[in-house]
């Protein structure tokens, strides 16, 4: 199968939400040296309005913040945005890491030991994965399927194309495909997928994910019979192999 095409690396707009000024300044210096635009907010209450108004490419979010903690901020972001979120925190317990990932974060970095180079490297990797599904400028009219990659997810128009054919997806199926395509080869647990599929936190079981995966597989097979890029990993979740 032809791999998903990616866009060239480009400078990103990154929001840092961190209450330690020296740490925030150091991370900003490293990000700017890597060619990115970095902005800083120290209060958790400022994060959501900033994302709504400025639509950054990634949010580096401390867990322990004045005003609102990082978990609460991340949950609200996931009600309206798929912006990649990287949790940055001094908490090292497994339960804390899982809480960050299950609320919708894309990665979780511990401050101890603190390595701004690792932060920049992790951000670079996440931006690369997220841009796999980014819309391509000038892709033609809304009704015409664009040429090119096997799988293309256009987050602005809420359309997805497989083998050049427009997929007829429900909103939940689109969010499922968008999430899997954001990190091909990465295994997403059912719990994490549920946080991405139902932003209103409705009471559903994790087995609902299996039903949505089944429907999505059926729609992909209608376009390319015998092709099944969504893999189930027993006891863990699902990944997209392209």
N, C-alpha and C positions, 0 to 999 in steps of 0.2 A: 504494500500500500504506500502511496505517495505521502510523505510526511506533511504535517501542517506547516505552512509557511509562516515566517515571522517578519516583522518589520525591523529595520535597522535600529540599533540602540540610539536613543535620543535623550536629551536632558529631561528630567522629570520635575514636577512640582510636588514637593514633599512637605507635609505638615508635621511638626514635632510638637507633641503635647507632653510637657515634662516640667515638673516643679523645681528642679535643681538647675539654677541658671548656668553654673559652670559646666555641668554635663551637657546641657542643651547647646551651649556655645561651642563645645568641642565637637559634638556630632554635626552641628551646622557647618563648621569649618571643613570637616572631612567630606561632607556631602557636596559642598560648594566646590571643593578641590576636585571632586569627581565630575563636576560639570552640571550639577543639579541646582535647582532653585529651592532653598529651604526657608520655611517660615516657622516661628516659634510662638506657642501659646502656653502659659504656665497653669491655667485654671481649666479643670475639666468642663466647666460650664461653657467655655468658649469654643470647644471642639466641634460640636454639631452645627452651630450657626456658621462657623468658618467653612465646613465641608459643603453645606448647602449653598453658600454664596460663591465659593471659589473653586469647588470641584477639583481638589488636588489629585495627583496620580497615586499617592500612597500616604498613609497616616502612620507615623511612629508614635505609639501611645503608651505612656506610663500607666501602670496599674493603680498605683496609689497617688491620687491627685486631690488637691483642694477643690471644693465645690461639688464635683461628681467623680466617682472612681472610674477607672478605665473599663471595667466590665460593663457598667451601666452605659457608658458612652458607646462602647462597641455594639451593644444590643440595639441602641437607638439608631446607630448608623446603618445597621443591617435592615432596618425597616424601610429604608428608602435608597440605599446606595450599596453597590458592590465594590467600592473602593478597597484595595488591599489594605489590611490593617496588620501591623507588626507590634505585638505587645513587648514592652521593655520594662522589666521590673526586677527588684531585688529579691522577690520571693522565688524560692528554688524547689518548693515541694511539688511533687507530681500532681497533687490535687489542684494546686494553683495553675499549673501549666494546662491541665485538662480543662479547667474552667475557662481559661482564656481562649483556647481553641474551640471549645463547644459554644461559646457565645458568638463565634463568627470570625475570630482572628485568623489570619493566614499563617502567622508564624509567631514564635514566642522566644524572646532572647533574655537571658538572665544578665543582670548587671555585674554579677560577681562570678568570674573576673570580668572586668569591663574592657571591651575591645572595640573601639570605634571602627577599626578596619573590618572586623567581622560584621558589624552592623551594616556597613556600606556593601559588603559582599552579599549579605542576605537580602538587602533591599534590591540590589542589582538582579539577583536571581528571581525574586518575586516579580519585579517589573518585567523581566523577560518573559515569564510565564503568563502574566496578565495581558501582555501585548499580543500574545498568540491569538486572542479572541477580540482584539481591538478592531474597529471598523477601518476600512481602507478608504482614504479620501478619493472622491470622484469615482465611486464604484458604479455609476450608472443610475438608471431610474429605479424607483422603489419596486416596480413590478418585475424588473429583469434580474435574473440570477447572475451574479458576477462570475467571471472566469477565474481560475486559479486554484486555490487550495482545496483539498478534499473536504475539509470542514472549515466553515467560516461562520463566526457568531458576531453579529452586529448589535452591540449593546444599546446603541442610540435608537435604532429603528425597531428593536425587539424582533429581529428576524435572524434565522439561522439557515445556512445552505450546506447541503451534503452532496458531494459529487456534482456541484453546480446547480442542484435543484433545491428550490425553496421548501423547507420543511413546514408542515402544518402542525404547529405545536401549541399546546395549552400554556398559559403563563408559568405553571409549575414545571412543566417539561422543559420550557426554555431555561428557567433558572437552574434546573438540574444539569442540562447540557452545558450551560455557561460555566457552572462551577467545575464540572469535570474537565472542560476544555481549558480552564485557567491554569491547570497544572497536569498536563498529560504524563501518565506514568505514576502519579501520586495517588495513593489509596486514601479515599475519604471515608470515614466511618459513617454509619447510618445516622448517628446523633448529629454529627457536623452537617450532613446533608439536610437533615430536617430543619436546622436553623437557617439554612440558605433557601429552602423551598417555601417555608411558611413564615413570613415575617411577622405575622400577627400572633405568633406563639400559641396557635390553637392546639387543643389536646388531641394529638394523633400518635399512634404507635410508630416505632421505627420501621415496622414492616410495611408501612405505607410507601416507603422509599422503593421497596421491591416492586410494588405495583407500578409506580411511575417509571422505573427502569425498564420493566417489561414492555410498557406502552412505547417508550422511546426506542427500544430495540426494534420493535415491530415496525415503526415508522422509518427507521434507517434501513431495515431489510427490504422494505417496499421499493426503495431507491436502488439498493445494491444487494440483491439476494446473496446470502452466504457470507456477507460481511457483518461481523459483530465486534465492533471496537470497544464495547463496554464490558469489562471483565469483572466478575465477582471474585473477591478474595475471601475465602471461607473464614467466618468468624470475625472479620474486620470490616469490610465494606466493598466499595467499588472504585475502579480506576478506568481511565480512558487510555487505550493503547492506539496511537496513531503514528 
